[in-house]
């Protein structure tokens, strides 16, 4: 029996595209004012996606793993933050990356999210940079 009121599963583009779009547009476009044309970069069909859904099957979070080992588009609806959804999504993406043989995984973290990624073993590298008007910093996980 599932103890938490949500689950994480692999999502498939384009079948799960509406659910993935729903979460990403609410978080990035509406909440964080990322321009729509920057959010949809045209590479989603090449990525592995994870989707978190509530008990009713409604999408509540997502993230993706690019073919080169980059993790991105991590998004959890505001009302579901702080409940472990993001951690479960990140863990699922990292496990898939390990299965695919990645010794290194990279992500661009919004500055306020850096402690979240540090808990998962990522370390900051390089300078702060702007992405869609939001300060970010690259973070790297290396196989121990």
GROMACS elastic network, one bead per residue, 0.5 to 0.9 nm:
[ bonds ]
;  ai    aj funct       b0    kb
    2     5     6  0.73099   500
    2     6     6  0.80328   500
    2     7     6  0.80181   500
    3     6     6  0.86371   500
    4     7     6  0.74873   500
    4    55     6  0.88350   500
    5    53     6  0.86970   500
    5    54     6  0.59322   500
    5    55     6  0.55239   500
    6    52     6  0.66803   500
    6    53     6  0.54010   500
    6    55     6  0.53871   500
    6    56     6  0.85920   500
    6    57     6  0.83265   500
    6    60     6  0.84545   500
    6    85     6  0.78973   500
    7    51     6  0.82091   500
    7    52     6  0.54598   500
    7    53     6  0.55246   500
    7    54     6  0.65720   500
    7    55     6  0.76053   500
    7    57     6  0.88271   500
    7    85     6  0.82894   500
    7    88     6  0.86571   500
    8    50     6  0.66021   500
    8    51     6  0.55157   500
    8    53     6  0.64839   500
    8    61     6  0.85373   500
    8    62     6  0.86536   500
    8    85     6  0.80521   500
    8    88     6  0.70160   500
    8    89     6  0.65289   500
    8    92     6  0.78077   500
    9    49     6  0.86094   500
    9    50     6  0.56214   500
    9    51     6  0.54525   500
    9    52     6  0.64616   500
    9    53     6  0.81831   500
    9    89     6  0.86303   500
    9    92     6  0.82984   500
   10    48     6  0.74190   500
   10    49     6  0.58813   500
   10    51     6  0.61194   500
   10    52     6  0.88181   500
   10    92     6  0.85160   500
   11    14     6  0.88928   500
   11    15     6  0.79056   500
   11    16     6  0.58443   500
   11    17     6  0.83903   500
   11    20     6  0.83017   500
   11    48     6  0.72912   500
   11    49     6  0.50825   500
   11    50     6  0.52280   500
   11    51     6  0.56747   500
   11    62     6  0.88774   500
   12    15     6  0.55933   500
   12    16     6  0.54016   500
   12    17     6  0.74889   500
   12    45     6  0.84581   500
   12    47     6  0.89710   500
   12    48     6  0.73494   500
   12    49     6  0.66455   500
   12    50     6  0.84394   500
   13    16     6  0.55585   500
   13    17     6  0.55314   500
   13    20     6  0.88234   500
   13    44     6  0.70326   500
   13    45     6  0.55884   500
   13    46     6  0.84647   500
   13    47     6  0.81962   500
   13    48     6  0.82590   500
   13    49     6  0.77848   500
   14    18     6  0.81571   500
   14    44     6  0.86178   500
   14    45     6  0.69959   500
   15    18     6  0.77123   500
   15    19     6  0.89268   500
   16    19     6  0.55256   500
   16    20     6  0.62900   500
   16    21     6  0.86201   500
   16    51     6  0.86205   500
   17    20     6  0.50850   500
   17    21     6  0.58999   500
   17    22     6  0.84333   500
   17    44     6  0.89281   500
   18    21     6  0.51054   500
   18    22     6  0.60582   500
   18    23     6  0.88826   500
   19    22     6  0.50758   500
   19    23     6  0.65842   500
   19    24     6  0.87791   500
   19    51     6  0.81160   500
   19    58     6  0.78593   500
   19    59     6  0.57003   500
   19    60     6  0.87086   500
   19    62     6  0.89790   500
   20    23     6  0.55130   500
   20    24     6  0.62278   500
   20    25     6  0.84547   500
   20    49     6  0.84381   500
   20    50     6  0.89050   500
   20    51     6  0.71607   500
   20    59     6  0.73744   500
   20    61     6  0.79874   500
   20    62     6  0.65248   500
   20    63     6  0.86623   500
   21    24     6  0.51930   500
   21    25     6  0.57138   500
   21    26     6  0.82667   500
   21    40     6  0.89893   500
   22    25     6  0.54873   500
   22    26     6  0.62132   500
   22    27     6  0.87175   500
   22    59     6  0.74853   500
   22    60     6  0.87956   500
   23    26     6  0.52987   500
   23    27     6  0.61888   500
   23    28     6  0.83443   500
   23    59     6  0.66064   500
   23    60     6  0.63323   500
   23    61     6  0.60929   500
   23    62     6  0.69723   500
   23    75     6  0.68324   500
   23    76     6  0.70523   500
   23    77     6  0.65659   500
   24    27     6  0.52240   500
   24    28     6  0.55464   500
   24    29     6  0.71607   500
   24    30     6  0.89340   500
   24    39     6  0.79455   500
   24    61     6  0.81163   500
   24    62     6  0.75470   500
   24    73     6  0.73545   500
   24    74     6  0.83166   500
   24    75     6  0.62153   500
   24    76     6  0.82567   500
   24    77     6  0.86445   500
   25    28     6  0.54265   500
   25    30     6  0.61919   500
   25    31     6  0.83054   500
   25    34     6  0.87218   500
   25    36     6  0.77696   500
   25    39     6  0.79580   500
   26    29     6  0.59598   500
   26    30     6  0.50243   500
   26    31     6  0.61726   500
   26    32     6  0.85828   500
   26    77     6  0.73153   500
   27    30     6  0.60506   500
   27    31     6  0.50493   500
   27    32     6  0.63715   500
   27    33     6  0.86465   500
   27    34     6  0.89897   500
   27    75     6  0.63086   500
   27    76     6  0.71120   500
   27    77     6  0.62956   500
   27    78     6  0.76268   500
   28    31     6  0.57538   500
   28    33     6  0.62389   500
   28    34     6  0.54343   500
   28    35     6  0.83410   500
   28    36     6  0.86269   500
   28    39     6  0.74030   500
   28    73     6  0.87047   500
   28    75     6  0.77101   500
   29    32     6  0.57338   500
   29    35     6  0.60865   500
   29    36     6  0.61702   500
   29    39     6  0.74443   500
   30    33     6  0.54845   500
   30    34     6  0.75360   500
   31    34     6  0.82499   500
   32   134     6  0.82949   500
   33    36     6  0.86104   500
   33   132     6  0.82457   500
   33   133     6  0.84948   500
   34    37     6  0.84492   500
   34    38     6  0.68363   500
   34    39     6  0.66773   500
   34   131     6  0.89495   500
   34   132     6  0.56759   500
   34   133     6  0.75678   500
   34   134     6  0.85567   500
   35    38     6  0.54059   500
   35    39     6  0.64968   500
   35   132     6  0.72635   500
   36    39     6  0.51603   500
   36    40     6  0.64390   500
   37    40     6  0.55591   500
   37    41     6  0.70841   500
   38    41     6  0.60203   500
   38   132     6  0.72946   500
   39    73     6  0.85423   500
   39   132     6  0.88798   500
   40    43     6  0.79722   500
   40    44     6  0.79270   500
   41    44     6  0.74268   500
   42    45     6  0.74679   500
   42    46     6  0.88342   500
   43    46     6  0.54616   500
   43    47     6  0.68445   500
   43    66     6  0.83608   500
   44    47     6  0.52055   500
   44    48     6  0.79954   500
   44    49     6  0.82110   500
   44    64     6  0.81102   500
   44    66     6  0.83089   500
   45    48     6  0.81752   500
   46    66     6  0.69214   500
   46    67     6  0.68943   500
   47    64     6  0.61679   500
   47    65     6  0.55233   500
   47    67     6  0.62213   500
   48    63     6  0.85539   500
   48    64     6  0.55162   500
   48    65     6  0.51114   500
   48    66     6  0.66101   500
   48    67     6  0.79550   500
   48    93     6  0.81482   500
   48    96     6  0.85831   500
   49    62     6  0.70445   500
   49    63     6  0.57927   500
   49    65     6  0.63820   500
   49    66     6  0.88233   500
   49    93     6  0.78793   500
   50    61     6  0.82369   500
   50    62     6  0.54845   500
   50    63     6  0.54749   500
   50    64     6  0.61865   500
   50    65     6  0.84648   500
   50    89     6  0.63901   500
   50    90     6  0.87264   500
   50    92     6  0.72399   500
   50    93     6  0.69175   500
   51    59     6  0.68511   500
   51    60     6  0.76439   500
   51    61     6  0.58320   500
   51    63     6  0.69570   500
   51    64     6  0.89122   500
   51    89     6  0.73792   500
   52    57     6  0.86823   500
   52    58     6  0.83369   500
   52    59     6  0.58992   500
   52    60     6  0.54870   500
   52    62     6  0.60016   500
   52    63     6  0.89997   500
   52    76     6  0.83814   500
   52    85     6  0.70207   500
   52    86     6  0.87023   500
   52    88     6  0.85056   500
   52    89     6  0.70802   500
   53    56     6  0.74727   500
   53    57     6  0.50843   500
   53    58     6  0.51049   500
   53    60     6  0.52824   500
   53    61     6  0.69888   500
   54    57     6  0.52599   500
   54    58     6  0.53569   500
   54    59     6  0.65950   500
   54    60     6  0.65475   500
   55    58     6  0.74296   500
   57    60     6  0.89505   500
   59    62     6  0.80212   500
   59    77     6  0.86939   500
   60    75     6  0.83656   500
   60    76     6  0.58343   500
   60    77     6  0.54561   500
   60    78     6  0.88602   500
   60    79     6  0.87320   500
   60    80     6  0.68914   500
   60    85     6  0.82847   500
   61    74     6  0.75291   500
   61    75     6  0.53781   500
   61    77     6  0.61300   500
   61    80     6  0.82143   500
   61    85     6  0.70014   500
   61    86     6  0.71808   500
   61    89     6  0.76701   500
   62    73     6  0.71514   500
   62    74     6  0.56780   500
   62    75     6  0.53788   500
   62    76     6  0.65303   500
   62    86     6  0.80721   500
   62    89     6  0.67354   500
   63    71     6  0.72674   500
   63    72     6  0.59247   500
   63    73     6  0.50314   500
   63    75     6  0.63735   500
   63    76     6  0.88249   500
   63    86     6  0.86219   500
   63    89     6  0.65175   500
   63    90     6  0.72910   500
   63    93     6  0.74693   500
   64    70     6  0.82844   500
   64    71     6  0.57156   500
   64    72     6  0.53495   500
   64    73     6  0.60541   500
   64    74     6  0.70141   500
   64    89     6  0.89872   500
   64    90     6  0.89539   500
   64    93     6  0.69445   500
   65    68     6  0.80830   500
   65    69     6  0.62714   500
   65    70     6  0.57883   500
   65    72     6  0.64828   500
   65    73     6  0.88313   500
   65    93     6  0.62520   500
   65    94     6  0.83244   500
   65    96     6  0.82128   500
   65    97     6  0.73511   500
   66    69     6  0.55212   500
   66    70     6  0.51922   500
   66    71     6  0.63141   500
   66    72     6  0.77270   500
   67    70     6  0.73907   500
   68   102     6  0.83682   500
   68   105     6  0.83557   500
   69    97     6  0.64560   500
   69   100     6  0.87900   500
   69   102     6  0.63249   500
   69   103     6  0.88088   500
   69   104     6  0.69898   500
   69   106     6  0.65110   500
   69   107     6  0.87595   500
   70    97     6  0.89826   500
   70   104     6  0.87788   500
   70   105     6  0.56031   500
   70   107     6  0.55584   500
   70   108     6  0.85833   500
   71    74     6  0.78111   500
   71    90     6  0.82984   500
   71    93     6  0.73380   500
   71    94     6  0.81961   500
   71    97     6  0.89554   500
   71   105     6  0.69394   500
   71   106     6  0.61522   500
   71   107     6  0.51042   500
   71   108     6  0.80284   500
   72    75     6  0.88769   500
   72   106     6  0.86782   500
   72   107     6  0.60592   500
   72   108     6  0.71742   500
   72   109     6  0.86203   500
   74    86     6  0.74208   500
   74    89     6  0.79159   500
   74    90     6  0.77955   500
   75    86     6  0.73928   500
   76    79     6  0.82752   500
   76    80     6  0.64564   500
   76    81     6  0.61847   500
   76    85     6  0.70860   500
   76    86     6  0.63484   500
   77    80     6  0.54733   500
   77    81     6  0.65649   500
   78    81     6  0.54162   500
   78    82     6  0.89029   500
   79    82     6  0.86220   500
   80    83     6  0.61750   500
   80    84     6  0.84442   500
   80    85     6  0.70855   500
   80    86     6  0.89554   500
   81    84     6  0.72746   500
   81    85     6  0.68631   500
   81    86     6  0.73294   500
   82    85     6  0.74648   500
   82    86     6  0.80795   500
   83    86     6  0.79854   500
   83    87     6  0.87344   500
   84    87     6  0.51848   500
   84    88     6  0.61447   500
   84    89     6  0.86434   500
   85    88     6  0.52072   500
   85    89     6  0.62233   500
   85    90     6  0.86612   500
   86    89     6  0.50723   500
   86    90     6  0.60949   500
   86    91     6  0.84771   500
   86   116     6  0.87997   500
   87    90     6  0.51340   500
   87    91     6  0.60082   500
   87    92     6  0.85410   500
   87   116     6  0.79865   500
   87   117     6  0.87257   500
   87   120     6  0.80185   500
   88    91     6  0.50624   500
   88    92     6  0.61146   500
   88    93     6  0.86357   500
   89    92     6  0.51766   500
   89    93     6  0.62685   500
   89    94     6  0.86224   500
   90    93     6  0.51387   500
   90    94     6  0.60720   500
   90    95     6  0.85403   500
   90   117     6  0.85729   500
   90   120     6  0.80846   500
   91    94     6  0.50660   500
   91    95     6  0.60513   500
   91    96     6  0.85739   500
   91   120     6  0.78417   500
   92    95     6  0.51441   500
   92    96     6  0.62619   500
   92    97     6  0.86287   500
   93    96     6  0.51371   500
   93    97     6  0.61688   500
   93    98     6  0.86902   500
   94    98     6  0.61594   500
   94    99     6  0.85935   500
   94   105     6  0.78059   500
   95    98     6  0.50802   500
   95    99     6  0.62270   500
   95   100     6  0.86516   500
   96   100     6  0.62517   500
   96   101     6  0.87700   500
   97   100     6  0.50335   500
   97   101     6  0.64597   500
   97   102     6  0.55466   500
   97   103     6  0.84456   500
   97   104     6  0.87123   500
   97   105     6  0.74739   500
   98   101     6  0.50430   500
   98   102     6  0.53399   500
   98   103     6  0.71346   500
   98   104     6  0.88145   500
   98   105     6  0.89704   500
   98   143     6  0.85268   500
   99   102     6  0.75708   500
  101   104     6  0.89436   500
  102   105     6  0.66523   500
  102   142     6  0.86614   500
  102   143     6  0.80112   500
  103   141     6  0.80872   500
  103   142     6  0.57020   500
  103   144     6  0.84851   500
  104   140     6  0.68122   500
  104   141     6  0.54656   500
  104   143     6  0.62017   500
  105   122     6  0.85018   500
  105   139     6  0.84483   500
  105   140     6  0.57430   500
  105   141     6  0.51111   500
  105   142     6  0.66438   500
  105   143     6  0.86897   500
  106   122     6  0.81876   500
  106   138     6  0.70083   500
  106   139     6  0.57361   500
  106   141     6  0.63687   500
  106   142     6  0.88469   500
  107   122     6  0.87132   500
  107   137     6  0.83643   500
  107   138     6  0.57485   500
  107   139     6  0.53951   500
  107   140     6  0.65743   500
  107   141     6  0.87215   500
  108   131     6  0.89671   500
  108   136     6  0.59872   500
  108   137     6  0.55197   500
  108   139     6  0.61237   500
  108   140     6  0.88665   500
  109   112     6  0.80044   500
  109   113     6  0.60763   500
  109   114     6  0.59165   500
  109   117     6  0.77568   500
  109   124     6  0.88381   500
  109   135     6  0.84485   500
  109   136     6  0.52046   500
  109   137     6  0.53910   500
  109   138     6  0.61086   500
  109   139     6  0.66959   500
  110   113     6  0.53501   500
  110   114     6  0.66678   500
  110   131     6  0.88588   500
  110   134     6  0.68889   500
  110   135     6  0.59211   500
  110   137     6  0.65816   500
  110   138     6  0.88985   500
  111   114     6  0.54330   500
  111   115     6  0.85365   500
  111   128     6  0.82247   500
  111   134     6  0.84934   500
  111   135     6  0.61498   500
  111   136     6  0.53485   500
  111   137     6  0.64803   500
  112   115     6  0.73188   500
  112   116     6  0.84769   500
  112   136     6  0.87889   500
  113   116     6  0.53510   500
  113   117     6  0.67193   500
  113   118     6  0.88835   500
  114   117     6  0.52437   500
  114   118     6  0.61065   500
  114   119     6  0.87725   500
  114   122     6  0.85623   500
  114   123     6  0.86156   500
  114   124     6  0.78699   500
  114   136     6  0.89316   500
  114   137     6  0.81149   500
  114   139     6  0.80887   500
  115   119     6  0.63206   500
  115   120     6  0.89216   500
  116   119     6  0.54859   500
  116   120     6  0.70399   500
  117   120     6  0.51464   500
  117   121     6  0.66776   500
  117   122     6  0.55175   500
  117   123     6  0.78554   500
  117   139     6  0.78865   500
  118   121     6  0.50979   500
  118   123     6  0.59793   500
  118   124     6  0.81122   500
  118   139     6  0.84456   500
  119   122     6  0.72708   500
  120   141     6  0.83530   500
  121   140     6  0.82706   500
  121   141     6  0.59797   500
  121   142     6  0.81626   500
  122   139     6  0.56693   500
  122   140     6  0.50143   500
  122   142     6  0.77159   500
  123   138     6  0.83961   500
  123   139     6  0.51388   500
  123   140     6  0.53341   500
  123   141     6  0.65236   500
  123   142     6  0.89075   500
  124   127     6  0.88150   500
  124   137     6  0.67233   500
  124   138     6  0.58933   500
  124   140     6  0.64809   500
  125   137     6  0.70918   500
  125   138     6  0.55646   500
  125   139     6  0.56280   500
  125   140     6  0.70470   500
  126   129     6  0.89632   500
  126   137     6  0.69289   500
  126   138     6  0.64722   500
  126   139     6  0.83888   500
  127   136     6  0.86296   500
  127   137     6  0.63111   500
  127   138     6  0.77764   500
  128   135     6  0.63650   500
  128   136     6  0.55441   500
  128   138     6  0.77805   500
  129   134     6  0.82132   500
  129   135     6  0.55950   500
  129   136     6  0.53047   500
  129   137     6  0.61818   500
  129   138     6  0.85982   500
  130   133     6  0.56652   500
  130   134     6  0.54415   500
  130   136     6  0.59645   500
  130   137     6  0.85744   500
  131   134     6  0.52917   500
  131   135     6  0.63665   500
  131   136     6  0.65898   500
  132   135     6  0.84213   500
  141   144     6  0.89460   500
